[in-house]
Amino acid sequence: MSASFFKRLTSSIVDFILVFVMVYLAFIVGGRPLLQNRVDNFDEIYSAYTQVLTAYNNDMQNLQTEYDANIELANDDEALKAIAAEEYNAKSEILNQQNTIDIEPFNEPLTQYYIEIIYFFSIGVIVIMTLLAVLTSGKTPGRRIMKIKLKAEINGELTNPSILQVFFHDIILKYFFIILVFTISMYYGLILILLALLVDIILISLTRKKFTIRDFFLKLRVVKSGYGN
């Protein structure tokens, strides 16, 4: 019997969390120091950048406190409230402009550092997810927990999938393109995730064998453990 959308989604979430934790630990142990070393004088730059942000946040907090006090003193006087709002907006604009100038020297080195962090996690997730899927022949921890498995369907008979089928099903058509888009734009990445989930829900709900697009093209099925041996 084919697995439900809930079981498939939950197994994918379990696998992704497991892989993400592994990549995060790798980042803490070796990735972060490596990427920081790629930025000249990183410690000094990051320390100065933090001081600038701390000063900006303190100034904005003080400005907010001043604004709240003026609003309270204005009571129900709309004219005084308008003056307080105008003063707040003018001062906050000055602080924002000054902050933009202050952080400008840090933009290039730190932006490159954060971009490389995104690449590190993206590549790390793909590599570890590939190893997890291929080395287990699709019997990932998430699928084992949800008691489902990936099977190839040949002439109506279910058999174990090939490594190539597992790779394309579990990596290329499931994660690779989403992660690729996500590294370019978080906004479009989220849209693609939601679109992919919507398409899967519709197809699994409407097709007799609960096929997704990747299932159909690769002639694979996700079934409950014990079904098809």
N, C-alpha and C positions, 0 to 999 in steps of 0.2 A: 504494500500500500504506500502511495506517495506521501511524503512528509508535508505538513501544513506550512503555510507562510510563517506562522509564529515560531515554529521549531527551527526553520531555516534561518530566520532573522536572528533569533536568540543565539544559535550556534555561531553565526558570523560575528555577533557582538562579543561573545566569549573569546573567540579566536583573536579578534582585533585587540581587545583589551590586553590579553596575554602577550601578544606581539608588541604592543605599544609599551608595556611595562618593561619588556626586555630591551627595547631600543632606548628607552629613557635611562635605564640603568647603565647601558653602554655609553650613553651621552655623558652621564655624571662621572663615570670612571675614566673614560678616555676621550670622548668626543669634545666635551666642553674645553678641557685644557688645550687640546689640539687646535680647535678653532680660535681660541683666544690668542694662542701663540702666533697665529697668522696675521694678527693685528699688532703693529708696532706700538709698544708702550701701552698695551691694553689696560693694565691696572690703573695707570695714571689717567688715561682718557676716561675710563668708566667711572672712576672716583670723582673726577671733575664734573662729568655729566650728571652724576647723581646729586652732587652739591647744587648744581644749577636747578635741577628739577625740584629739589627739596625747598630751595629758596622761593621758587615760583609758586609752589603749592602753599607754602606758608603765607606768601603775599596774597594769594587768592582767598585763603581761609580768613585772613584778617579783613580783607575787603568784604567778604560775605558777612562777617560778624558786624562790621560797620553798617552795611546795608540793612541787616535785620534790625539793628538798633534804631536806625533812622525811620524805618517803617513802623516800628513800635511807637516811637515818639510822635510820628505823624498822626497816629490814632486813625480817625476816619477822614482826615483831610486829604482829599484826592490830589490836590495841587502839590502838597508836600511829598506825597507818595511818588508822584510823577517826577519831581525834582530828584528824589532819592534814587529812583530807577535810572534816570538820565546820568546822574553822577556815577552810579555803579557801572553802567555800560561804558562810559567814557574811560574810567580808570581801568576796567578790565581789558579794554581794547589796548590801552597803553602797555599793560602788563603782558598781554599776548604778543604784541609786536616786539617788546624787549626780549621776551623768552625766545621768540623765533630767531632773533639776532644772536642771543647767547648760545643756543644749541647748534647753530649753523656749523661751527668747526667740528662738531662731533657727528654730523649726519653721515658723511661718507664712510668713515671707518666702522661705525656702529651699525649702519644700515647693511653694509656688506656682511658683517658678523651675523646679524639676525637672518639675513637671506640664506646664509650657509647653514644656519641651524635648521631652517625649514627644509633645505635640501638633505641634510643629514637624516632628519626624521623620515622624510619621504622615501629616500633610498633605503634606509634601514628597515622600514616597515615592509617594503616590497621584497627585499632580500630575505628577511627572516620569515615572512609569510610564504615565500616561495619554498624555502627549505622545509618549513613546517608541512606544507601541502604535499610536496613531492616525496619527502622522506617517509611520510605516513600513508602515501598513495591515496590522499584525500580523506583519510580517517583522522581528522584533526581533533584536538581536545574538545572543541565546541560541539562537533558532531557526536562524539562519544558521550558527552554529558547529556545531549538531547536525544540520544539513542536513534540517530539517523545515519545514513551512509550514502556515498556516491556510487552509482552503478552505471555501467554502459549497457545500452539495450541493442542487441544484435538479433535480427529476425525474431523479435518478440521475446527473446531470452535475455535475462540479466546476468552480467558478468562483471568482473573487476575492470575498471577503466585503465587505460594506458597512462603512463607518466605525462605524455604530451597532452592528452585530454584533460587530465587534472590541472596541468599548468595553465592551459588556456581557459578552462572553466573557473578555476579558483583564483587565478591571478590576473591574467590579461583582461578578461571580460568582466571581472568582478571588482577589482581594486585599481588596476594600473591606470586606466583612463581617468577615473575619478580623482586619484591622487595627483596625476599629471595636471589636471585642470585646477585642482585645489592649490597647487604650488604657484600657479600663475595668478589665480584670483580666488580668494576665499569665498566671495559672493557667488561666483559662478559654480564653484565647487559644491557649495551647499545646495544650489538649485539642481545640479546634476544628481546629487545624492537623493534628493526628494523625488526627482523625476524617475530615477531608477527604481526607487521603492514603489512608487505609484504603478509603474509598468509591471513590476513583479507581482504586486497585489492583484492587479487586474487579470494577468495571465494565469496565475496560480488559481485564482477563483473561478475562471471561466473554462480552463482546459481540463479535460477528463483526467489526464495524467499529471496535472499540476506542473506543466512545463513553464519555464522562463525562456527568454530568447536564447540565452547561452546553452540551456539544456537542449533545446530543439536543434540548434545548429551542430552541436557536438554529440548529439544522440546519447545524452546522459539523463539519468533520473536521480533524484534524491528521494530515497525511500526510508521507511522505518526499519530499524534493525530487526533481523529475522525474516524480512521479506526478500525473496530472491536469493536467500543464503548469503 
